[in-house]
């Protein structure tokens, strides 16, 4: 199939993946997915053999290893590559999935039902893919935009001393002041006991503000 059909197929597969997994970095993933959707043809041009080394499923091994460095990039690479292979399997000549161990092309359906590259069949397939990708792309875009506009809230609770000391031998000689805010009901016991390791027990009385 033509490069634009492969890009559309990768776009559909990736935005579906991003929407279902709630993956936030959408544009970054789309870039790699679309780029690797044409990777097999680029490799074949470099090697000089059409539908040869570039269309082998053995490329999934190094792509998967990339996941140890960056799972998002690896997912986009694999999705782009798989979408290309899948669409080529639907074409008249198929795809040599096990190349170079096996040069036979793998095909889908009988010959009359396969898609011939550059014909109205491919244009129909492209139109169908675009028809599906638009709603998924819109949903994924809104999900991605919503993530950046409303990032997950992070709650941090801590108490910081006004005078800190790093020498544990002199910790008893220095007074550390802490500001603690509590919201309690009227019937709640307002005496709180705080005990620090290797130090005396301290009782805190809460007063209304």
C-alpha positions as CSV (number, residue, x, y, z in Angstrom):
1,X,0.0,0.0,0.0
2,X,1.0,3.6,-0.4
3,X,2.8,5.4,2.4
4,X,-0.2,7.6,3.3
5,X,-2.4,4.6,3.8
6,X,0.1,3.1,6.2
7,X,0.3,6.4,8.1
8,X,-3.4,6.5,8.4
9,X,-3.5,2.9,9.6
10,X,-0.8,3.6,12.2
11,X,-2.7,6.7,13.3
12,X,-5.9,4.8,13.8
13,X,-4.2,2.0,15.8
14,X,-2.2,4.3,18.0
15,X,-5.0,6.8,18.9
16,X,-7.2,3.7,19.8
17,X,-4.4,2.4,22.0
18,X,-3.9,5.9,23.6
19,X,-7.6,6.3,24.3
20,X,-8.1,2.8,25.7
21,X,-4.9,3.0,27.9
22,X,-5.4,6.7,28.8
23,X,-1.9,7.4,27.6
24,X,-1.3,11.2,28.0
25,X,1.7,12.0,25.7
26,X,-0.4,11.7,22.5
27,X,1.5,13.9,20.0
28,X,4.8,12.3,20.9
29,X,3.5,8.8,20.3
30,X,1.7,9.8,17.1
31,X,5.0,11.0,15.7
32,X,6.9,7.7,16.3
33,X,3.9,5.6,15.3
34,X,3.5,7.3,12.0
35,X,7.3,7.4,11.4
36,X,7.6,3.6,12.0
37,X,4.6,2.9,9.8
38,X,6.8,3.6,6.8
39,X,9.9,2.0,8.4
40,X,9.6,-1.3,6.4
41,X,9.5,0.4,3.1
42,X,12.4,2.7,4.0
43,X,14.5,-0.3,5.1
44,X,13.7,-2.1,1.8
45,X,14.9,0.9,-0.2
46,X,18.2,0.8,1.7
47,X,18.7,-2.9,1.2
48,X,17.4,-2.8,-2.4
49,X,14.9,-5.6,-2.0
50,X,11.1,-4.7,-2.0
51,X,9.3,-6.5,0.8
52,X,12.4,-8.0,2.2
53,X,14.2,-7.4,5.4
54,X,12.1,-4.4,6.3
55,X,8.9,-6.4,6.4
56,X,10.2,-9.2,8.8
57,X,8.5,-9.6,12.1
58,X,12.0,-10.1,13.7
59,X,12.2,-6.3,13.9
60,X,9.8,-6.6,16.9
61,X,12.7,-7.9,19.0
62,X,14.8,-4.7,19.0
63,X,11.7,-2.6,19.1
64,X,10.6,-4.4,22.3
65,X,14.1,-3.9,23.8
66,X,13.6,-0.2,23.4
67,X,10.9,-0.5,26.0
68,X,13.5,-1.0,28.7
69,X,14.6,2.6,28.0
70,X,11.3,4.2,27.2
71,X,8.0,2.2,27.1
72,X,6.1,5.0,25.3
73,X,8.5,5.1,22.4
74,X,8.6,1.3,22.1
75,X,4.8,1.1,22.1
76,X,4.6,3.7,19.3
77,X,7.3,1.9,17.3
78,X,5.6,-1.5,17.6
79,X,2.2,-0.1,16.8
80,X,3.4,1.7,13.7
81,X,5.4,-1.4,12.5
82,X,2.5,-3.8,13.1
83,X,0.0,-1.6,11.3
84,X,2.2,-1.6,8.2
85,X,2.6,-5.4,8.3
86,X,-1.1,-6.0,8.8
87,X,-2.1,-3.8,5.9
88,X,0.5,-5.4,3.6
89,X,-0.9,-8.8,4.5
90,X,-4.2,-7.6,3.1
91,X,-2.7,-6.8,-0.3
92,X,-2.4,-8.9,-3.4
93,X,1.2,-10.0,-2.9
94,X,1.1,-10.3,0.9
95,X,4.1,-9.8,3.3
96,X,7.2,-12.0,4.0
97,X,6.8,-12.1,7.7
98,X,9.6,-14.6,8.4
99,X,12.1,-13.1,6.0
100,X,15.0,-14.1,5.6
101,X,14.3,-17.5,7.2
102,X,11.4,-17.9,4.8
103,X,10.7,-15.9,1.7
104,X,7.1,-17.0,1.2
105,X,4.6,-14.1,1.4
106,X,1.8,-14.4,3.9
107,X,-1.6,-13.3,2.6
108,X,-5.1,-13.0,3.9
109,X,-8.3,-13.9,2.1
110,X,-8.4,-15.3,-1.4
111,X,-6.8,-13.4,-4.3
112,X,-10.0,-11.7,-5.5
113,X,-10.7,-10.2,-2.1
114,X,-7.2,-8.8,-1.5
115,X,-6.4,-5.1,-2.0
116,X,-4.3,-4.1,-4.9
117,X,-1.9,-1.2,-4.2
118,X,-2.8,2.1,-5.9
119,X,-6.3,1.1,-7.0
120,X,-9.8,2.2,-5.9
121,X,-9.7,-0.6,-3.4
122,X,-6.9,1.0,-1.5
123,X,-8.6,4.4,-1.7
124,X,-11.7,2.8,-0.2
125,X,-9.7,1.3,2.5
126,X,-8.0,4.6,3.2
127,X,-11.4,6.4,3.4
128,X,-12.7,3.7,5.8
129,X,-9.6,4.1,8.0
130,X,-10.0,7.9,8.1
131,X,-13.7,7.5,8.9
132,X,-12.7,5.5,12.0
133,X,-9.7,7.5,13.0
134,X,-11.5,10.9,13.3
135,X,-13.7,10.1,16.3
136,X,-10.9,8.2,18.1
137,X,-8.5,11.1,17.4
138,X,-10.9,13.7,18.8
139,X,-11.5,11.6,22.0
140,X,-7.7,11.0,22.4
141,X,-7.0,14.7,21.9
142,X,-9.5,15.8,24.5
143,X,-8.1,13.2,26.9
144,X,-4.6,14.5,26.3
145,X,-5.6,18.2,26.6
146,X,-7.6,17.5,29.7
147,X,-4.6,15.8,31.3
148,X,-2.4,18.8,30.9
149,X,-5.0,21.3,31.9
150,X,-6.0,19.3,35.0
151,X,-3.0,17.2,36.1
152,X,-3.4,14.7,38.9
153,X,-3.3,16.3,42.3
154,X,-0.5,15.5,44.5
155,X,-0.9,15.9,48.3
156,X,2.1,16.5,50.4
157,X,1.9,16.6,54.2
158,X,4.9,17.5,56.2
159,X,6.1,19.5,59.1
160,X,9.3,21.5,58.8
161,X,11.3,22.8,61.7
162,X,12.2,26.5,61.9
163,X,15.6,25.6,63.2
164,X,17.3,22.5,61.7
165,X,20.5,20.9,62.9
166,X,22.5,18.2,61.2
167,X,24.6,17.1,64.2
168,X,22.7,14.4,66.1
169,X,24.9,14.9,69.2
170,X,23.5,18.4,69.7
171,X,19.9,17.7,68.9
172,X,18.8,17.9,72.5
173,X,20.4,21.3,72.9
174,X,18.5,22.9,70.1
175,X,14.8,23.7,70.2
176,X,12.8,23.0,67.1
177,X,9.6,24.8,66.5
178,X,6.8,23.3,64.4
179,X,3.6,24.8,63.2
180,X,0.8,22.3,62.9
181,X,-2.8,23.0,61.8
182,X,-5.7,20.8,62.9
183,X,-9.4,20.8,62.2
184,X,-11.3,19.1,65.0
185,X,-14.9,18.9,66.3
186,X,-15.9,20.5,69.6
187,X,-16.3,17.0,71.3
188,X,-12.9,15.9,70.2
189,X,-10.1,15.5,72.8
190,X,-7.8,18.4,72.2
191,X,-4.8,17.0,73.9
192,X,-2.3,15.4,71.5
193,X,0.8,13.5,72.7
194,X,3.9,13.6,70.5
195,X,6.9,11.4,71.3
196,X,10.1,11.6,69.4
197,X,12.7,8.8,69.5
198,X,15.2,9.2,72.3
199,X,13.5,12.3,73.6
200,X,10.9,13.2,76.2
201,X,7.2,12.9,75.6
202,X,5.5,16.2,74.7
203,X,1.9,17.1,75.2
204,X,0.3,19.6,72.9
205,X,-2.9,21.5,73.9
206,X,-5.0,22.7,71.0
207,X,-6.6,26.1,71.4
208,X,-9.4,27.6,69.3
209,X,-8.3,30.2,66.8
